[in-house]
């Protein structure tokens, strides 16, 4: 799973679950042990959401091709939603900086402040 870059604390499932459902972007994920602020990777979240869309499209395609009953469709959608909610914290990645920041640019800003 994910580890804190400062104290090497391994994030638990509960820590990632609460950080995954925050409405802020970038989603903060503070380390419970040392308090250093980390962020949920926005690139990884985009991949997770795109895969959920593809899975839903595949479910709709299968229903249309095989003329499956609407109750089966509803059951498949509910199961995919439950799996989506369970697996989002497992698939997420924690980064030290928000991904909107460019690390090289951040280092150059820090160097300019020192001078």
C-alpha positions in Angstrom: 0.0 0.0 0.0 1.0 3.6 0.4 3.7 4.8 2.8 4.5 8.2 4.3 7.6 9.7 2.8 8.7 11.1 6.2 8.1 8.4 8.8 7.4 5.4 6.5 4.0 4.8 8.1 1.9 2.5 6.0 -1.5 3.9 5.3 -4.4 1.7 6.5 -7.5 1.0 4.5 -9.5 3.3 6.7 -7.1 6.2 6.2 -7.3 5.9 2.5 -11.0 5.5 2.5 -11.6 8.8 4.4 -9.1 10.6 2.1 -10.6 9.2 -1.0 -14.1 10.6 -0.4 -13.0 14.2 0.4 -14.5 16.8 -1.9 -11.4 19.0 -2.1 -9.0 18.8 -5.0 -6.3 17.9 -4.5 -7.6 15.6 -1.8 -5.5 15.9 1.3 -4.4 12.7 3.1 -2.4 13.6 6.2 -0.2 11.0 7.8 -1.9 9.9 11.1 1.5 9.3 12.7 3.6 12.4 11.9 1.0 14.8 10.5 2.8 15.4 7.2 0.3 16.4 4.5 0.2 14.0 1.5 -2.3 14.1 -1.4 -4.3 11.6 -3.4 -2.9 11.3 -6.9 -5.3 13.0 -9.3 -3.9 11.0 -12.3 -4.7 7.7 -10.5 -8.2 8.9 -9.6 -8.8 9.8 -13.3 -7.8 6.3 -14.3 -10.1 4.8 -11.6 -13.1 6.8 -12.8 -12.4 6.1 -16.4 -12.2 2.3 -15.7 -15.6 2.6 -13.9 -17.1 4.3 -17.0 -15.7 1.5 -19.2 -17.1 -1.2 -16.9 -20.5 0.5 -17.0 -20.4 0.7 -20.8 -19.5 -3.0 -21.0 -22.4 -3.9 -18.8 -24.8 -1.8 -21.0 -23.3 -3.5 -24.1 -23.8 -7.0 -22.7 -27.4 -6.2 -21.7 -28.1 -4.9 -25.2 -26.4 -7.7 -27.0 -27.9 -10.6 -25.0 -31.2 -9.0 -24.1 -30.8 -9.4 -20.4 -33.7 -8.6 -18.1 -33.7 -5.1 -16.4 -33.4 -6.7 -12.9 -30.2 -8.3 -13.9 -29.0 -4.9 -15.2 -29.9 -3.3 -11.9 -28.1 -6.1 -10.0 -25.0 -5.7 -12.1 -24.9 -1.9 -11.6 -25.4 -2.3 -7.8 -22.6 -4.9 -7.6 -20.3 -2.7 -9.7 -21.0 0.3 -7.5 -20.3 -1.7 -4.3 -17.0 -3.0 -5.8 -16.1 0.5 -6.9 -16.6 1.9 -3.4 -14.6 -1.0 -1.8 -11.7 -0.8 -4.2 -11.1 2.9 -4.6 -9.0 3.2 -1.4 -7.0 0.2 -2.5 -6.2 1.5 -5.9 -5.4 5.1 -4.9 -1.9 6.4 -4.6 -0.6 9.0 -2.2 1.9 11.6 -3.4 4.0 14.0 -1.5 3.0 17.1 -3.5 -0.3 17.8 -5.3 0.1 16.8 -8.9 -0.8 20.2 -10.2 2.6 21.3 -8.9 5.6 20.6 -11.0 8.4 19.3 -8.7 11.2 21.0 -10.8 9.3 24.3 -10.7 8.8 23.9 -6.9 12.5 23.3 -6.4 13.4 26.4 -8.5 11.0 28.5 -6.5 12.6 27.3 -3.3 16.1 28.1 -4.6 15.0 31.6 -5.6 13.6 32.2 -2.1 16.9 31.1 -0.6 18.9 33.7 -2.7 
